[in-house]
Amino acid sequence: MPKFVYSFAEGDKDQKDLLGGKGANLAEMTNLGLPVPPGFTITTEACRAYLADGHEPAGLGDEVTEHLVALEKTMGKQLGQADDPLLVSVRSGAKFSMPGMMETVLNVGLNDASVEGLAAQAGDERFAWDSYRRLVQMFGATVLDIPAEHFANALDAAKKARDTTNDLDLGADDLRELVETFKGVIREHAGRDFPQDPREQMDLAVRAVFDSWNSPRANVYRRQERIAARSAYPPTSAPR
């Protein structure tokens, strides 16, 4: 069975076919001793298998679990831990640079409990709730394929209620209410609740990044740049 997940401490810059450009460069920087936050890369082979079969290849989930547990041990906290959450980003990284064409999901691991822990650790309630509302908004649009204007309209309404056009004028209470509004948007348009389970958030984000390889904008970009569609990408997960 092929190996589908590599830590940033594995691989090097010459493995872009397997790790994608971002993953290969992260591995190279880690090997050089540069201060790279620990994380892991899911290979292009896993992406190709997913796109070919319509589901994750056998063994991928177990490998992700193994690397996530190792990451949590290194960081001394768990994904979405209520009192001091480990948060991750799920990003794409093709062999060839495709800026802005693939999906990204940030702040994975925030939920109704861990947002309070982030606020306490950061000493900044507004920062925590703004991070949470960004996750819910991004997750709804990117992972659940809800038209982005539904979230934009709700954000505009919150700013209008405060007689401002600047996001920064929204306080922690405003952002807390906006999170609930965004959850309602997800419930209405996706027919499900925003997932509170951090691992479910991560797994769904990974699949969304896989799926975005065939998004219209990615296909158009590859045609314009003459990038072969078979140059599949891996998503990467790293602490925030």
Secondary structure as the mmCIF struct_conf table of DSSP 4:
data_model
#
loop_
_struct_conf.conf_type_id
_struct_conf.id
_struct_conf.beg_label_comp_id
_struct_conf.beg_label_asym_id
_struct_conf.beg_label_seq_id
_struct_conf.end_label_comp_id
_struct_conf.end_label_asym_id
_struct_conf.end_label_seq_id
STRN STRN1 VAL A 5 SER A 7
TURN_TY1_P TURN_TY1_P1 PHE A 8 ALA A 9
BEND BEND1 GLU A 10 GLU A 10
TURN_TY1_P TURN_TY1_P2 LYS A 13 ASP A 14
HELX_RH_AL_P HELX_RH_AL_P1 LYS A 16 ASN A 31
TURN_TY1_P TURN_TY1_P3 LEU A 32 GLY A 33
HELX_LH_PP_P HELX_LH_PP_P1 VAL A 36 PRO A 38
STRN STRN2 PHE A 40 ILE A 42
HELX_RH_AL_P HELX_RH_AL_P2 THR A 44 ASP A 53
BEND BEND2 GLY A 54 HIS A 55
HELX_LH_PP_P HELX_LH_PP_P2 GLU A 56 PRO A 57
TURN_TY1_P TURN_TY1_P4 ALA A 58 GLY A 59
HELX_RH_AL_P HELX_RH_AL_P3 LEU A 60 MET A 75
TURN_TY1_P TURN_TY1_P5 GLY A 76 GLY A 76
BEND BEND3 LYS A 77 LYS A 77
STRN STRN3 LEU A 79 LEU A 79
TURN_TY1_P TURN_TY1_P6 GLY A 80 GLY A 80
BEND BEND4 ALA A 82 ASP A 84
STRN STRN4 LEU A 86 LEU A 86
STRN STRN5 VAL A 88 SER A 92
BEND BEND5 LYS A 95 PHE A 96
TURN_TY1_P TURN_TY1_P7 PRO A 99 MET A 101
BEND BEND6 MET A 102 MET A 102
STRN STRN6 VAL A 105 VAL A 108
TURN_TY1_P TURN_TY1_P8 GLY A 109 GLY A 109
TURN_TY1_P TURN_TY1_P9 ASP A 112 ALA A 113
HELX_RH_AL_P HELX_RH_AL_P4 SER A 114 ALA A 122
TURN_TY1_P TURN_TY1_P10 GLY A 123 GLY A 123
HELX_RH_AL_P HELX_RH_AL_P5 GLU A 125 MET A 138
HELX_RH_PI_P HELX_RH_PI_P1 PHE A 139 VAL A 143
BEND BEND7 LEU A 144 LEU A 144
HELX_RH_AL_P HELX_RH_AL_P6 ALA A 148 ALA A 161
TURN_TY1_P TURN_TY1_P11 ARG A 162 ASP A 163
BEND BEND8 THR A 165 THR A 165
HELX_RH_3T_P HELX_RH_3T_P1 ASP A 167 ASP A 169
HELX_RH_AL_P HELX_RH_AL_P7 ALA A 172 ALA A 190
BEND BEND9 GLY A 191 ARG A 192
HELX_LH_PP_P HELX_LH_PP_P3 ASP A 193 PRO A 195
HELX_RH_AL_P HELX_RH_AL_P8 PRO A 198 ASP A 211
HELX_RH_3T_P HELX_RH_3T_P2 SER A 212 ASN A 214
BEND BEND10 SER A 215 SER A 215
HELX_RH_AL_P HELX_RH_AL_P9 PRO A 216 GLU A 225
TURN_TY1_P TURN_TY1_P12 ARG A 226 ARG A 226
TURN_TY1_P TURN_TY1_P13 ALA A 229 ARG A 230
STRN STRN7 PRO A 235 PRO A 239
#
